[in-house]
Amino acid sequence: MDNNRVLLGAFIFILMVVGSNFIMYAIARGAAQKGRGGMLETITKALSANQKQKPDEMAELRRTLEALEGKKEKPGGDSE
């Protein structure tokens, strides 16, 4: 009786591992289809989306610093 439970547990574990590998294979194959571009192209597009936001963030930071420096210079008058 104990031996049957161990074999059943091992069989379920093996099915889970094989099933998860099959699902990952299907996801990777779907991402690498030629109709939508190669896998590297898909990864490049995903990473380049973040780079487009960086210049906007830097420009906003620059405007904020200029505004803060402008407020700082007004009450003090000429600093030089």
C-alpha positions in Angstrom: 0.0 0.0 0.0 2.8 2.4 0.9 4.7 1.5 -2.2 1.7 2.3 -4.4 1.4 5.8 -2.9 5.1 6.5 -3.5 4.8 5.4 -7.1 1.6 7.5 -7.6 3.4 10.6 -6.1 6.4 10.1 -8.3 4.2 9.7 -11.4 2.3 12.9 -10.5 5.5 14.8 -10.0 6.9 13.6 -13.3 3.7 14.7 -15.1 3.9 18.1 -13.5 7.5 18.6 -14.6 6.8 17.4 -18.1 3.7 19.6 -18.3 5.4 22.7 -17.1 8.2 22.2 -19.6 5.7 21.7 -22.4 3.9 25.0 -21.4 7.2 26.9 -21.4 8.2 25.5 -24.8 4.8 26.6 -26.2 5.3 30.1 -24.8 8.8 30.4 -26.1 7.8 29.1 -29.5 4.9 31.5 -29.7 7.2 34.4 -28.9 9.7 33.4 -31.6 7.3 33.0 -34.5 8.5 34.6 -37.7 5.2 36.4 -38.4 5.8 38.8 -35.4 9.5 39.1 -35.7 12.3 37.1 -34.1 12.7 36.4 -30.5 15.6 38.9 -30.2 13.5 41.6 -31.9 10.7 41.0 -29.5 13.1 41.3 -26.5 14.7 44.4 -28.1 11.3 46.1 -28.5 10.4 45.3 -24.9 13.6 46.8 -23.6 13.6 49.9 -25.8 10.2 51.0 -24.5 11.8 51.8 -21.2 14.6 53.8 -22.9 12.1 56.2 -24.5 10.9 57.3 -21.1 14.3 58.2 -19.8 14.8 61.5 -21.8 11.4 62.7 -20.7 12.2 62.0 -17.1 15.6 63.7 -17.4 13.9 66.8 -19.1 11.4 66.9 -16.3 14.1 66.7 -13.7 16.0 69.5 -15.4 12.9 71.7 -15.5 12.3 71.0 -11.8 15.9 71.9 -10.9 15.8 75.1 -13.0 12.5 76.1 -11.3 14.0 75.4 -7.8 17.2 77.4 -8.7 15.0 80.3 -10.0 13.1 80.4 -6.7 16.3 80.2 -4.7 17.9 83.2 -6.6 14.8 85.5 -6.4 14.8 86.2 -2.6 18.6 86.4 -2.4 19.1 88.9 -5.2 22.4 88.9 -7.0 24.7 86.2 -5.7 27.8 87.4 -7.6 
